[in-house]
Amino acid sequence: MKAARPTDPASPRMTLSSDGYIRLTFERFLRLRLEHLCSGLDDSEIGLNPGAEGACTTTISGYTEWVSDDLPAQPMITIGWSWALVGRDGGARCVQVDPPGHNLMFLDAQGRDVGLRATTALLYDWLERFDWQSQVLFAVNAQTPLNSCQH
């Protein structure tokens, strides 16, 4: 399905389609620069065994939002996702825990929508290579210093 105002995959200017998506090829998306907009911690901790005596397992989790760094006249691409802090490879690491929210619809080489499922799958793959973790931890630490958590 193509929206009433599709983005030409070769066009230098992106437009917002009538259905709210910004349409472009995945290859063009890879050439864009994204900026960190905000990140934060979730308000509540999740106790996996609340009320039990002894240790209680909790999760440190949060959210992050990134936007395109294009000319102000162009529509802004937004991508956001939830993350959790987990122990991995002898240290702490942020991992994405939910599908990314976005206003993108990727196009194939013929300019047709690849669909929401395929667009989200491509964004999952992209997030595996995108260096977002250090920026998120920096932003969260600036708000509530994680290194000040002492017993």
N, C-alpha and C positions, 0 to 999 in steps of 0.2 A: 504494500500500500504506500502510495506517495501522498504527502500532504499537499494542501492547496498552494503553499509557497515553499517548494523544496529548495534546498541549498544545492547549487551546482557543485559537484565534487571538485571541479577544476577552478571554481570561482575563487578569487582572492578574498571575497567578503562573505562571511557567514551571515545567515539570517535566521530569525526565529520563525518556525513553521506555525501554522494556525493551531496545531495540536500541542504546542509548547516545547517541541523538540528542536534542538539545533542539529541539523543533518550534515555529516561530513564523512569522509572515508576514515578508516582506522589509521591509514598511513599519514593522512593529514593531521589527525589528532596527535600522533606521535611527534610531529614537528612543533606542536604548540608548547608553550611554557605555562606551567601551572604554578600559582602562588598559594602559599598557606594562608587561609583566611582566619581560621580559629580552631582551637582544640580545647578540650576540657575533660574533667573527670565526671563520671556519672555520680549523681547525688547519693546513691545508696550502695552499700556493700551487700553482696549476696552471700548469706550464710548457708552452707550446704548441710549443716547439722545444728541448727539453732536450738538452744535450750539444753544441749548435751553438756555434760561435764567435761572439762579439759579443753583441748584445742578446738577451734572452729575454723573450718576452711572458708576463706573469703576470696573474692576476686576483685582486683583493681581493674576497672574498665572505664572507657570514655568514648569520645566522639571526635571526629575531625572533619573539616570542610575545606576544600580547595577550589580555587576559581581560576579561570583563564586570565592571562596577562596580555590582553589584546587592547587595541584602541578602544576608548570609551564608547565610540559610536557603534561598536559591534555588540551583539548580545553576549552575555557572560555565560560561559560554561561553568556549571557547578557540579562537583562530585564530592560526596560525603559518605563516611562509613563509620561503623562502630569498631572498636578495638579492645583488646584485653592484654594485660601485662602477664606474660607467662615465663616460666623458667625454661630455658632452652640452651643447650650447648654450654652449660656451666655459667650462664648469666641470664639476666632479664631481657626480654624482647617483647615489643608490641606486635601483635598479630591481628589481622582483620578477622572479625567474627560474624559479620552480616553482609549480605549483598550490598554493593555500593548504590546509594541513591544518586541519580544523575538526570540531566536534561538532554541527553545525547541519543541520537539514533544513527548508527553507522550505516554507511552505504556500500554496496558492492561496486565493482568496476563499471557496471552499467548504470549506476546511479539509483539502484533500487534499495529500499530498506532491507537490512539483513534481519530485522526483527529485534524485539526487546530482549529475548533470551540470548541470542547470539551477541548482541551489543554488551550485555552484562557479563557474559562469559569472556569476551575480549578484555573488558575492564578488570575482571578478576586476574587474568594473565598479566596485564599491564601492572597491576598493583604488586605482583610478586617481584617485579624488577624496579619499581619506582621507590626511590629512597625517601620515604615519608616518616619513618620511625623516629629519627633523631630530631626532626623539626617538631613532631608532636610532643616528645618528651621534654624538649626545651620549653615549649609553650606551657605545658602543664606544670613543669617545675617552677616557672616564673610566677604562676598563680598560687600554687601550693607546693612549696619545696618538698619533693619526695625524699631528698637526702636529709631532711630534718626529722624524719620519722625515726625516733629512737625510743628504746624501752628503758 
